[in-house]
Amino acid sequence: MKKLLGNGLLALLVKGASITAIVAVASTISISAQAATMTEALVQNYASAMKSSANNQSINQVARLVSDDALISLSRKGKSTSLDKDAYLRLLQNSWNDTSNYRYDISVDNVVITGDQAKANVITNESWIKNGQPVSFVTTSRVTLTVSTGNAVLLRAVSQVAIN
């Protein structure tokens, strides 16, 4: 009887420890899920970081703001193309290399947040000098941002480009 009680108590303790471990893991998952929730502040931080990174022509900083799974669709005058992250970064770097006095501004509105993603309207204004001539682009986009390592990053963009 004593041996059975000892084994029963040990089994109960092991089960209790297992339940405690499960609760601890579930709590950790819950905290991680809470940490991965998109917020309006993360969206605004994304816009500020993108503006700073682009104006500083820091391709590495811009790369951190774009998901590895990003897909960016650009349309202008009935023609369209889709770019993955690498193609987008190459296009941006080539544009910076071929121009001077590059300036970038971004505004975000109509933000709708669901879990770890946000959809938003984004307008970017880019201007530069190329071959001695001023050029400006206005891009109107509907974007999807997602949370990665605690920050908002670009996941999808459907964009209309206008050259002024």
C-alpha positions in Angstrom: 0.0 0.0 0.0 2.8 2.4 0.9 4.6 1.6 -2.3 1.4 2.2 -4.3 0.8 5.4 -2.5 4.4 6.5 -3.2 4.0 5.7 -6.9 0.6 7.3 -7.0 1.9 10.5 -5.5 4.9 10.5 -7.9 2.5 10.0 -10.8 0.3 12.8 -9.6 3.3 15.1 -9.2 4.5 14.2 -12.7 1.0 14.9 -14.1 0.9 18.1 -12.1 4.3 19.1 -13.4 3.1 18.3 -17.0 0.0 20.4 -16.5 2.1 23.2 -15.1 4.5 22.9 -18.1 1.5 23.0 -20.5 0.1 26.1 -18.8 3.6 27.8 -18.9 3.9 27.0 -22.6 0.4 28.2 -23.3 1.1 31.4 -21.4 4.3 31.9 -23.4 2.4 31.4 -26.7 -0.3 33.8 -25.5 2.3 36.4 -24.7 4.0 35.9 -28.0 0.7 36.2 -29.8 0.0 39.4 -27.9 3.4 40.7 -28.8 2.8 39.9 -32.5 -0.5 42.0 -32.6 -0.4 44.8 -35.1 -1.1 48.3 -33.8 -1.7 51.8 -35.2 1.6 52.8 -33.6 3.5 50.0 -35.5 1.9 51.3 -38.8 3.0 54.8 -38.1 6.5 53.6 -37.0 6.8 51.8 -40.3 5.9 55.0 -42.3 8.5 57.0 -40.3 11.2 54.3 -40.7 10.5 54.0 -44.4 10.7 57.8 -44.9 14.0 58.0 -43.0 15.5 55.0 -44.7 14.5 56.1 -48.2 15.7 59.7 -47.7 19.0 58.3 -46.4 19.1 56.0 -49.4 19.8 53.1 -47.0 18.9 49.9 -48.9 19.7 47.8 -45.9 17.2 49.7 -43.8 14.5 49.6 -46.5 15.2 45.8 -46.8 14.4 45.4 -43.1 11.0 47.1 -43.7 10.0 44.7 -46.5 9.0 41.1 -45.8 11.0 38.4 -47.6 7.6 37.2 -48.9 6.6 40.7 -50.2 4.8 41.1 -53.5 4.5 44.6 -55.0 2.3 45.2 -58.0 2.8 48.5 -59.8 0.5 49.9 -62.5 1.0 52.9 -64.8 -1.0 53.9 -67.9 -2.5 50.4 -68.3 0.8 48.5 -67.9 1.6 46.6 -64.8 4.4 44.5 -63.2 4.9 42.6 -60.0 8.1 42.7 -58.0 9.3 40.5 -55.2 11.5 41.9 -52.5 14.8 41.5 -54.3 13.4 43.0 -57.6 11.9 45.9 -55.6 15.2 46.6 -53.8 17.2 46.4 -57.1 14.8 48.9 -58.7 15.1 51.3 -55.8 18.9 51.0 -55.6 19.2 51.5 -59.4 16.9 54.6 -59.2 19.1 56.1 -56.4 22.3 55.4 -58.4 20.9 57.2 -61.5 19.6 60.3 -59.8 20.5 63.1 -57.4 18.6 65.0 -54.8 16.3 62.1 -54.0 13.4 63.0 -51.6 10.7 60.7 -50.3 7.6 61.4 -48.3 4.8 59.0 -47.2 1.3 59.3 -45.7 -0.8 56.6 -44.3 -4.6 56.6 -43.7 -7.7 54.3 -43.6 -5.8 51.7 -41.5 -7.7 48.5 -40.8 -6.0 46.2 -38.3 -6.8 42.5 -38.0 -4.5 40.4 -35.7 -1.0 40.6 -37.0 -1.8 42.5 -40.2 -2.9 46.0 -41.2 -4.3 47.2 -44.5 -3.9 50.8 -45.3 -4.0 53.4 -48.0 -0.5 54.8 -48.6 0.5 57.7 -50.7 4.2 58.2 -51.4 5.7 61.3 -53.1 9.2 60.8 -54.6 11.2 63.4 -56.3 14.7 63.7 -57.7 16.9 65.2 -60.4 17.8 63.0 -63.4 19.8 64.3 -66.4 19.4 67.8 -65.0 15.6 67.6 -65.0 13.3 67.4 -62.0 11.1 64.3 -61.8 8.4 63.4 -59.3 6.3 60.3 -58.8 3.1 60.0 -56.8 2.2 56.4 -55.9 -1.1 55.5 -54.4 -1.2 52.1 -52.9 -3.3 49.7 -50.8 -0.8 47.9 -48.7 -0.8 45.0 -46.3 1.7 45.2 -43.4 2.5 42.3 -41.1 4.3 42.0 -37.9 7.9 40.6 -38.0 10.3 40.7 -35.1 8.0 43.2 -33.3 7.8 45.7 -36.2 5.5 46.3 -39.1 6.9 45.2 -42.5 5.5 45.5 -46.0 3.9 42.2 -47.2 1.7 43.3 -50.2 1.2 46.5 -52.2 -1.1 47.2 -55.1 0.1 50.5 -56.5 -0.8 53.1 -59.1 2.1 55.3 -60.2 1.7 58.8 -61.7 4.7 60.7 -63.0 4.4 64.5 -62.7 
